[in-house]
Amino acid sequence: MDNHDLNCVSNSDPDLMKIFRPFALKMEEQSLPPIVINLFKCYFSQLVFGSQGKLTRKEILPVTENELENLDNLEKTSAYREAAQEAISELVIIKLNGGLGTTMGMETAKSLITVRQDSSFLDLILDQIRVLREKYRIAIPLLFMNSFRTHLDTMLHIDVENPYHLPLAFLQHKYPKILTEEMEPARWPDNPDLEWNPPGHGDIYTALITSGILKNLLDKGYKYAFISNSDNLGATMNQSILGYLKSQEFTFLMEVTPRTVSDRKGGHLCRLLKNNRLALREIAQCPENDLEEFMNIDKYSFFNTNSIWLNLEALEKVFLRHKMIPLDLIINTKNLDPRNPESPLVYQLETAMGSAISAFDHAGALIVPRDRFAPVKTTSDLLTVMSDCFSISKMKTIIPDPRRSLPMPDVHLDEKYYKKVDDFEQRFPNGVPSLLECEYLQVKGDLLFGKDVRIKGRVRLVNDSGKQVRIEDGSVLEGDVSF
């Protein structure tokens, strides 16, 4: 698929019109904007006719370190900090907050998980904006892009205001789930909400436009946006990056960081051979026979942290040029009810925010240190972030504890007992263990952790008894330990 052409099948195609009509009616019934229905139709046509946006190794080039600037170098340049002083009054911060944390057994906004000292992701984000506003003496706007499933939970928790009566949030759209066998809209009368899926964070561009937020921001003089995931507490406003964005007149700037073995399945940065533009390739876009090379972290060395900096005027121009923001399609196959493995299989059509990089003129990527990337996707991630491997900075961000000299530990918790947040919390009633000296941790079986437990080095904890075993208070665990 051309990155600047969504390859929509003509509206006059009778086969497509017949198959798509029930989806269009379902979306109209929910008052979704025509632009969203047409965009879904484009992606639906790619699914039906097999044009699924694959990027083969013959179409791309790796990106090398010497092609990109590094944040460490930027922070040594006073000119960028000076440029940021001018740009800070034109900046808005947007948090992607559509996730439910279903992989951790949640049915509420993932950002409400408690991560540090009784503070949730959302609490820390609100603390961050207060500190920024105080530091720069400017009421920097904070906006949340919520999904239809997270909006109520989030807004009931927020206690900050934006300047100039700007809204605190706008809603992500929703797409109908597609039954894989019948290619019809999914129906689930017991819970009709499950008939829909959020269309991925790539929907931010369309949502900014259809909500009127983009026009509102531009009318009020806002020119730049910093966008990041609400579950990545390492992502915060950086003076040097903002100054770099302004000084170099980037229209789109993606933060990337070196891939490690644990990132090998994540989307990687590359260049399109046909036009030399930067691009993002997700694993869903990789042909099966290219998968081994896709996961070669030496060849494709950088992955997208999903923190991007945008010129909002450029975003408007790209939209007007294409009548949409060209994004690569991602097709996910899942159970209609994520909690019911017997429920029908459905296709969920989604897009990734970072794939827009190839649609912008003068887009760039910036290498950032790992401490700007601390997401929580699983309870294993949650354990690490809650531990003493991290501390809270003066800017209320989560940063690696300065006492730790090792890379972050590789943690694997037994999914049978720890996958769901509720089960996880029950097994750490007195707080999580110290991981300051831990390199690797695997927990197999049902273990209840006592108070002030320390994990040192490479540790494997095994309980094959079938019954819960309590680890005593103050235990120091090293090597392989059986219970």
PETA-V87542 format. One record per pair of residues at least 4 apart in sequence whose C-alpha atoms are under 7 Angstrom apart, sorted by the first residue. I is the first residue (numbers start at 1). J is the second residue. D is the distance in whole Angstrom. If there is no record, write none. Layout:
i=I j=J d=D
i=I j=J d=D
//
This chain:
i=1 j=7 d=7
i=1 j=51 d=7
i=1 j=53 d=5
i=3 j=326 d=6
i=3 j=327 d=7
i=3 j=328 d=7
i=3 j=358 d=7
i=3 j=359 d=7
i=4 j=326 d=6
i=4 j=359 d=6
i=5 j=326 d=7
i=6 j=42 d=7
i=6 j=326 d=6
i=8 j=42 d=5
i=8 j=45 d=6
i=9 j=13 d=7
i=9 j=42 d=7
i=9 j=45 d=6
i=11 j=17 d=7
i=13 j=17 d=6
i=14 j=18 d=6
i=15 j=19 d=6
i=16 j=20 d=6
i=17 j=21 d=6
i=20 j=24 d=6
i=21 j=25 d=6
i=22 j=26 d=6
i=22 j=185 d=7
i=23 j=27 d=6
i=23 j=176 d=7
i=23 j=185 d=6
i=24 j=28 d=6
i=24 j=37 d=6
i=25 j=29 d=6
i=26 j=30 d=7
i=27 j=31 d=7
i=27 j=32 d=6
i=27 j=37 d=7
i=28 j=32 d=6
i=32 j=36 d=7
i=32 j=37 d=7
i=33 j=37 d=7
i=34 j=38 d=6
i=35 j=39 d=6
i=36 j=40 d=6
i=37 j=41 d=6
i=38 j=42 d=6
i=39 j=43 d=7
i=40 j=44 d=6
i=41 j=45 d=6
i=42 j=46 d=7
i=43 j=47 d=6
i=43 j=329 d=7
i=44 j=48 d=6
i=45 j=49 d=6
i=46 j=50 d=6
i=46 j=51 d=5
i=46 j=52 d=6
i=47 j=51 d=6
i=47 j=52 d=6
i=52 j=329 d=6
i=53 j=285 d=6
i=53 j=328 d=6
i=53 j=329 d=6
i=54 j=285 d=4
i=54 j=286 d=6
i=54 j=287 d=6
i=55 j=59 d=6
i=55 j=285 d=6
i=55 j=286 d=6
i=56 j=286 d=6
i=56 j=287 d=6
i=56 j=290 d=7
i=57 j=290 d=7
i=59 j=272 d=6
i=59 j=273 d=5
i=60 j=270 d=6
i=60 j=271 d=5
i=60 j=272 d=5
i=60 j=273 d=5
i=61 j=270 d=6
i=61 j=271 d=5
i=61 j=272 d=6
i=61 j=273 d=6
i=62 j=270 d=5
i=62 j=271 d=6
i=62 j=299 d=6
i=62 j=300 d=5
i=63 j=67 d=7
i=63 j=269 d=7
i=63 j=270 d=5
i=63 j=271 d=7
i=63 j=300 d=7
i=68 j=365 d=6
i=68 j=366 d=6
i=68 j=367 d=7
i=69 j=366 d=5
i=69 j=367 d=6
i=70 j=74 d=7
i=70 j=366 d=6
i=70 j=367 d=5
i=70 j=368 d=6
i=71 j=75 d=6
i=71 j=366 d=7
i=71 j=367 d=6
i=71 j=368 d=5
i=72 j=76 d=7
i=74 j=240 d=6
i=75 j=240 d=6
i=78 j=82 d=6
i=79 j=83 d=6
i=80 j=84 d=6
i=80 j=240 d=5
i=80 j=243 d=4
i=80 j=244 d=5
i=81 j=85 d=7
i=81 j=239 d=6
i=81 j=240 d=5
i=81 j=243 d=6
i=83 j=87 d=6
i=83 j=243 d=5
i=83 j=246 d=7
i=83 j=247 d=7
i=84 j=88 d=6
i=84 j=239 d=6
i=84 j=240 d=7
i=84 j=242 d=6
i=84 j=243 d=4
i=87 j=91 d=7
i=89 j=138 d=7
i=90 j=221 d=6
i=90 j=222 d=4
i=90 j=223 d=5
i=90 j=224 d=6
i=91 j=140 d=7
i=91 j=222 d=6
i=91 j=223 d=6
i=91 j=224 d=5
i=91 j=225 d=6
i=92 j=140 d=6
i=92 j=141 d=5
i=92 j=142 d=6
i=92 j=222 d=7
i=92 j=224 d=6
i=92 j=225 d=5
i=92 j=226 d=6
i=93 j=141 d=6
i=93 j=142 d=5
i=93 j=143 d=6
i=93 j=225 d=6
i=93 j=226 d=5
i=93 j=227 d=6
i=94 j=142 d=6
i=94 j=143 d=5
i=94 j=144 d=6
i=94 j=225 d=7
i=94 j=226 d=6
i=94 j=227 d=5
i=94 j=228 d=7
i=95 j=143 d=6
i=95 j=144 d=5
i=95 j=145 d=6
i=95 j=227 d=6
i=95 j=228 d=5
i=95 j=229 d=6
i=95 j=230 d=5
i=96 j=144 d=6
i=96 j=145 d=5
i=96 j=146 d=7
i=96 j=201 d=7
i=96 j=228 d=6
i=96 j=229 d=5
i=96 j=230 d=6
i=97 j=144 d=6
i=97 j=145 d=5
i=97 j=146 d=5
i=97 j=229 d=7
i=97 j=230 d=6
i=98 j=145 d=7
i=98 j=146 d=5
i=98 j=147 d=4
i=98 j=150 d=6
i=99 j=109 d=6
i=99 j=110 d=6
i=100 j=106 d=6
i=100 j=107 d=6
i=100 j=108 d=5
i=100 j=109 d=5
i=100 j=110 d=5
i=100 j=150 d=7
i=101 j=105 d=7
i=101 j=106 d=5
i=101 j=110 d=5
i=102 j=106 d=5
i=102 j=107 d=6
i=103 j=378 d=7
i=104 j=378 d=6
i=104 j=379 d=7
i=104 j=419 d=6
i=104 j=420 d=4
i=104 j=421 d=6
i=105 j=420 d=5
i=105 j=421 d=6
i=108 j=150 d=6
i=108 j=153 d=7
i=109 j=150 d=5
i=109 j=153 d=6
i=109 j=154 d=7
i=111 j=120 d=7
i=111 j=121 d=5
i=111 j=122 d=5
i=111 j=230 d=6
i=111 j=231 d=6
i=112 j=120 d=5
i=112 j=121 d=6
i=112 j=122 d=6
i=113 j=120 d=5
i=113 j=121 d=6
i=114 j=118 d=6
i=114 j=119 d=5
i=114 j=120 d=4
i=114 j=121 d=7
i=115 j=119 d=6
i=115 j=120 d=5
i=115 j=121 d=7
i=115 j=386 d=5
i=116 j=120 d=7
i=116 j=386 d=6
i=119 j=123 d=6
i=119 j=124 d=6
i=120 j=124 d=6
i=121 j=125 d=6
i=121 j=230 d=7
i=121 j=231 d=6
i=122 j=126 d=6
i=123 j=127 d=6
i=124 j=128 d=6
i=124 j=396 d=6
i=125 j=129 d=6
i=126 j=130 d=6
i=127 j=131 d=6
i=127 j=396 d=6
i=128 j=132 d=6
i=128 j=395 d=6
i=128 j=396 d=5
i=128 j=397 d=7
i=129 j=133 d=6
i=130 j=134 d=6
i=131 j=135 d=6
i=131 j=395 d=6
i=132 j=136 d=6
i=133 j=137 d=5
i=133 j=138 d=5
i=133 j=139 d=5
i=133 j=140 d=6
i=139 j=163 d=6
i=141 j=162 d=5
i=141 j=163 d=6
i=142 j=162 d=7
i=142 j=168 d=7
i=143 j=168 d=5
i=143 j=169 d=5
i=144 j=168 d=6
i=144 j=169 d=5
i=144 j=170 d=6
i=145 j=169 d=6
i=145 j=170 d=5
i=145 j=171 d=6
i=145 j=172 d=6
i=146 j=150 d=6
i=146 j=151 d=5
i=146 j=169 d=7
i=146 j=170 d=6
i=146 j=171 d=5
i=146 j=172 d=6
i=147 j=151 d=6
i=147 j=171 d=6
i=147 j=172 d=5
i=147 j=198 d=7
i=148 j=171 d=7
i=150 j=154 d=6
i=151 j=155 d=6
i=152 j=156 d=6
i=153 j=157 d=7
i=154 j=158 d=7
i=162 j=166 d=6
i=162 j=167 d=7
i=162 j=168 d=7
i=170 j=211 d=7
i=171 j=207 d=7
i=172 j=203 d=7
i=172 j=204 d=7
i=172 j=207 d=6
i=173 j=198 d=6
i=173 j=199 d=7
i=173 j=207 d=7
i=174 j=196 d=6
i=174 j=197 d=6
i=174 j=198 d=5
i=174 j=199 d=6
i=175 j=196 d=6
i=175 j=197 d=5
i=175 j=198 d=6
i=175 j=199 d=6
i=176 j=185 d=6
i=176 j=195 d=6
i=176 j=196 d=5
i=176 j=197 d=6
i=177 j=185 d=6
i=177 j=186 d=5
i=177 j=195 d=6
i=177 j=196 d=5
i=177 j=197 d=6
i=177 j=346 d=6
i=177 j=347 d=6
i=177 j=348 d=5
i=178 j=183 d=6
i=178 j=184 d=6
i=178 j=185 d=5
i=178 j=186 d=5
i=178 j=346 d=5
i=178 j=347 d=5
i=178 j=348 d=7
i=179 j=183 d=5
i=179 j=184 d=5
i=179 j=185 d=6
i=179 j=186 d=5
i=179 j=345 d=6
i=179 j=346 d=4
i=179 j=347 d=6
i=180 j=345 d=6
i=180 j=346 d=5
i=180 j=347 d=6
i=186 j=195 d=5
i=187 j=195 d=6
i=188 j=192 d=5
i=188 j=194 d=7
i=188 j=195 d=6
i=194 j=336 d=7
i=194 j=337 d=6
i=197 j=348 d=7
i=199 j=203 d=6
i=199 j=349 d=6
i=199 j=350 d=4
i=199 j=351 d=6
i=200 j=350 d=5
i=200 j=351 d=5
i=200 j=352 d=6
i=201 j=351 d=7
i=201 j=352 d=6
i=201 j=353 d=5
i=202 j=351 d=5
i=202 j=352 d=4
i=202 j=353 d=4
i=203 j=207 d=6
i=203 j=351 d=7
i=204 j=208 d=6
i=205 j=209 d=7
i=205 j=325 d=7
i=206 j=210 d=6
i=207 j=211 d=6
i=208 j=212 d=6
i=208 j=213 d=5
i=208 j=214 d=5
i=209 j=213 d=6
i=209 j=214 d=5
i=212 j=216 d=6
i=213 j=217 d=6
i=214 j=218 d=6
i=215 j=219 d=6
i=216 j=220 d=6
i=217 j=221 d=6
i=217 j=222 d=5
i=218 j=222 d=5
i=218 j=223 d=6
i=223 j=311 d=6
i=223 j=312 d=5
i=223 j=313 d=6
i=224 j=310 d=6
i=224 j=311 d=5
i=224 j=312 d=6
i=225 j=309 d=6
i=225 j=310 d=5
i=225 j=311 d=7
i=225 j=312 d=7
i=226 j=308 d=6
i=226 j=309 d=5
i=226 j=310 d=7
i=227 j=307 d=6
i=227 j=308 d=5
i=227 j=309 d=6
i=228 j=235 d=6
i=228 j=306 d=6
i=228 j=307 d=4
i=228 j=308 d=7
i=229 j=306 d=7
i=231 j=375 d=5
i=231 j=376 d=6
i=232 j=373 d=6
i=232 j=374 d=5
i=232 j=375 d=4
i=232 j=376 d=7
i=233 j=374 d=6
i=233 j=375 d=7
i=233 j=397 d=6
i=233 j=398 d=5
i=234 j=371 d=6
i=234 j=372 d=4
i=234 j=373 d=5
i=234 j=374 d=5
i=234 j=397 d=6
i=234 j=398 d=5
i=234 j=399 d=6
i=235 j=307 d=7
i=235 j=372 d=5
i=235 j=373 d=6
i=238 j=242 d=6
i=239 j=243 d=6
i=240 j=244 d=6
i=241 j=245 d=6
i=242 j=246 d=6
i=243 j=247 d=6
i=244 j=248 d=6
i=245 j=249 d=6
i=245 j=250 d=5
i=246 j=250 d=7
i=250 j=362 d=6
i=250 j=363 d=6
i=250 j=364 d=7
i=251 j=310 d=6
i=251 j=311 d=5
i=251 j=314 d=6
i=251 j=360 d=7
i=251 j=361 d=7
i=251 j=362 d=6
i=251 j=363 d=6
i=252 j=309 d=6
i=252 j=310 d=5
i=252 j=311 d=6
i=252 j=357 d=6
i=252 j=360 d=7
i=252 j=363 d=5
i=252 j=364 d=6
i=253 j=308 d=6
i=253 j=309 d=5
i=253 j=310 d=7
i=253 j=363 d=6
i=253 j=364 d=5
i=253 j=365 d=5
i=253 j=366 d=7
i=254 j=307 d=6
i=254 j=308 d=5
i=254 j=309 d=6
i=254 j=364 d=6
i=254 j=365 d=5
i=254 j=366 d=6
i=255 j=304 d=6
i=255 j=305 d=6
i=255 j=307 d=6
i=255 j=308 d=6
i=255 j=365 d=6
i=255 j=366 d=5
i=255 j=367 d=6
i=255 j=368 d=6
i=256 j=302 d=6
i=256 j=303 d=5
i=256 j=304 d=5
i=256 j=305 d=6
i=256 j=365 d=7
i=256 j=366 d=6
i=256 j=367 d=5
i=256 j=368 d=6
i=257 j=302 d=5
i=257 j=303 d=6
i=257 j=304 d=7
i=257 j=305 d=7
i=257 j=367 d=5
i=257 j=368 d=5
i=257 j=369 d=6
i=257 j=370 d=6
i=258 j=301 d=6
i=258 j=302 d=5
i=258 j=303 d=6
i=259 j=263 d=5
i=259 j=264 d=7
i=259 j=297 d=6
i=259 j=301 d=5
i=259 j=302 d=5
i=259 j=303 d=6
i=260 j=264 d=7
i=260 j=297 d=7
i=264 j=295 d=5
i=264 j=297 d=6
i=265 j=283 d=6
i=265 j=295 d=6
i=266 j=282 d=7
i=266 j=283 d=7
i=266 j=303 d=7
i=267 j=280 d=6
i=267 j=281 d=5
i=267 j=282 d=4
i=267 j=283 d=6
i=267 j=303 d=6
i=267 j=304 d=6
i=268 j=280 d=6
i=268 j=281 d=6
i=268 j=282 d=7
i=268 j=300 d=6
i=268 j=302 d=6
i=268 j=303 d=4
i=268 j=304 d=6
i=269 j=279 d=6
i=269 j=280 d=5
i=269 j=281 d=7
i=269 j=300 d=7
i=269 j=302 d=6
i=269 j=303 d=6
i=269 j=304 d=7
i=270 j=278 d=6
i=270 j=279 d=5
i=270 j=280 d=6
i=271 j=276 d=5
i=271 j=277 d=5
i=271 j=278 d=4
i=271 j=279 d=5
i=272 j=276 d=5
i=272 j=277 d=5
i=272 j=278 d=6
i=272 j=279 d=6
i=277 j=358 d=6
i=278 j=357 d=6
i=278 j=358 d=6
i=279 j=355 d=6
i=279 j=357 d=6
i=279 j=358 d=5
i=280 j=354 d=6
i=280 j=355 d=5
i=281 j=285 d=6
i=282 j=286 d=7
i=284 j=330 d=6
i=285 j=330 d=7
i=286 j=290 d=6
i=286 j=291 d=6
i=287 j=291 d=7
i=290 j=294 d=6
i=291 j=295 d=6
i=292 j=296 d=7
i=296 j=300 d=6
i=297 j=301 d=5
i=305 j=373 d=6
i=306 j=354 d=7
i=311 j=315 d=6
i=312 j=316 d=6
i=313 j=317 d=6
i=314 j=318 d=6
i=315 j=319 d=6
i=316 j=320 d=6
i=317 j=321 d=6
i=318 j=322 d=6
i=318 j=325 d=7
i=318 j=360 d=7
i=319 j=323 d=5
i=319 j=324 d=5
i=319 j=325 d=5
i=326 j=356 d=6
i=326 j=359 d=6
i=327 j=351 d=6
i=327 j=355 d=6
i=327 j=356 d=6
i=328 j=351 d=6
i=328 j=355 d=6
i=329 j=349 d=7
i=329 j=350 d=6
i=329 j=351 d=5
i=330 j=349 d=6
i=330 j=350 d=5
i=330 j=351 d=6
i=331 j=347 d=6
i=331 j=348 d=6
i=331 j=349 d=5
i=331 j=350 d=6
i=332 j=347 d=6
i=332 j=348 d=5
i=332 j=349 d=7
i=333 j=345 d=7
i=333 j=346 d=6
i=333 j=347 d=5
i=333 j=348 d=6
i=334 j=345 d=6
i=334 j=346 d=6
i=334 j=347 d=7
i=335 j=341 d=6
i=335 j=343 d=6
i=335 j=344 d=6
i=335 j=345 d=5
i=335 j=346 d=6
i=336 j=343 d=6
i=336 j=344 d=6
i=336 j=345 d=6
i=336 j=346 d=6
i=337 j=343 d=6
i=357 j=363 d=6
i=368 j=372 d=7
i=371 j=399 d=6
i=371 j=400 d=6
i=376 j=381 d=5
i=376 j=382 d=6
i=377 j=381 d=6
i=378 j=382 d=6
i=379 j=383 d=6
i=379 j=418 d=7
i=379 j=419 d=6
i=379 j=421 d=7
i=380 j=384 d=7
i=380 j=411 d=6
i=380 j=412 d=6
i=380 j=413 d=6
i=381 j=385 d=6
i=382 j=386 d=6
i=383 j=387 d=6
i=383 j=432 d=7
i=384 j=389 d=7
i=385 j=389 d=7
i=385 j=390 d=6
i=386 j=432 d=7
i=387 j=432 d=6
i=387 j=433 d=7
i=387 j=434 d=6
i=387 j=435 d=6
i=388 j=401 d=7
i=388 j=434 d=6
i=388 j=435 d=6
i=388 j=436 d=6
i=389 j=400 d=6
i=389 j=401 d=5
i=389 j=404 d=7
i=389 j=435 d=6
i=389 j=436 d=5
i=390 j=398 d=6
i=390 j=399 d=5
i=390 j=400 d=4
i=390 j=401 d=5
i=391 j=398 d=6
i=391 j=399 d=6
i=391 j=400 d=6
i=391 j=401 d=5
i=392 j=396 d=6
i=392 j=397 d=6
i=392 j=398 d=5
i=392 j=399 d=6
i=393 j=397 d=5
i=393 j=398 d=6
i=393 j=399 d=6
i=404 j=436 d=6
i=409 j=438 d=6
i=409 j=439 d=4
i=409 j=440 d=5
i=410 j=439 d=6
i=410 j=440 d=5
i=410 j=441 d=6
i=411 j=440 d=6
i=411 j=441 d=5
i=411 j=442 d=6
i=412 j=441 d=6
i=412 j=442 d=5
i=412 j=443 d=6
i=413 j=418 d=6
i=413 j=442 d=6
i=413 j=443 d=5
i=413 j=444 d=7
i=414 j=418 d=6
i=414 j=443 d=6
i=414 j=444 d=5
i=414 j=445 d=6
i=415 j=419 d=4
i=417 j=423 d=6
i=417 j=446 d=6
i=418 j=423 d=5
i=418 j=424 d=5
i=419 j=424 d=7
i=420 j=424 d=6
i=421 j=425 d=6
i=422 j=426 d=6
i=423 j=427 d=7
i=424 j=428 d=7
i=425 j=429 d=6
i=427 j=447 d=7
i=427 j=448 d=5
i=427 j=449 d=6
i=428 j=432 d=6
i=428 j=448 d=6
i=428 j=449 d=5
i=430 j=450 d=6
i=430 j=451 d=5
i=431 j=451 d=7
i=433 j=452 d=6
i=433 j=453 d=5
i=433 j=454 d=5
i=433 j=455 d=7
i=434 j=453 d=6
i=434 j=454 d=5
i=434 j=455 d=6
i=435 j=454 d=7
i=435 j=455 d=5
i=437 j=455 d=7
i=437 j=456 d=5
i=437 j=457 d=6
i=438 j=455 d=6
i=438 j=456 d=5
i=438 j=457 d=5
i=438 j=458 d=6
i=439 j=457 d=5
i=439 j=458 d=5
i=440 j=457 d=7
i=440 j=458 d=5
i=440 j=459 d=6
i=441 j=458 d=6
i=441 j=459 d=5
i=441 j=460 d=6
i=442 j=459 d=6
i=442 j=460 d=5
i=442 j=461 d=6
i=443 j=460 d=6
i=443 j=461 d=5
i=443 j=462 d=6
i=444 j=461 d=6
i=444 j=462 d=5
i=444 j=463 d=6
i=445 j=462 d=6
i=445 j=463 d=5
i=445 j=464 d=6
i=446 j=463 d=6
i=446 j=467 d=7
i=446 j=468 d=5
i=446 j=469 d=7
i=447 j=468 d=6
i=447 j=469 d=5
i=447 j=470 d=6
i=447 j=471 d=7
i=448 j=468 d=7
i=448 j=469 d=6
i=448 j=470 d=5
i=448 j=471 d=6
i=449 j=470 d=6
i=449 j=471 d=5
i=450 j=470 d=7
i=450 j=471 d=5
i=450 j=472 d=5
i=450 j=473 d=5
i=451 j=473 d=5
i=451 j=474 d=6
i=452 j=473 d=6
i=452 j=474 d=5
i=453 j=473 d=6
i=453 j=474 d=5
i=453 j=475 d=5
i=453 j=476 d=6
i=454 j=475 d=6
i=454 j=476 d=5
i=454 j=477 d=6
i=455 j=476 d=6
i=455 j=477 d=5
i=455 j=478 d=6
i=456 j=477 d=6
i=456 j=478 d=5
i=457 j=478 d=6
i=458 j=478 d=7
i=458 j=479 d=6
i=459 j=478 d=5
i=459 j=479 d=5
i=459 j=480 d=6
i=460 j=479 d=6
i=460 j=480 d=5
i=460 j=481 d=6
i=461 j=480 d=6
i=461 j=481 d=5
i=461 j=482 d=6
i=462 j=481 d=6
i=462 j=482 d=5
i=462 j=483 d=6
i=463 j=482 d=6
i=463 j=483 d=5
//
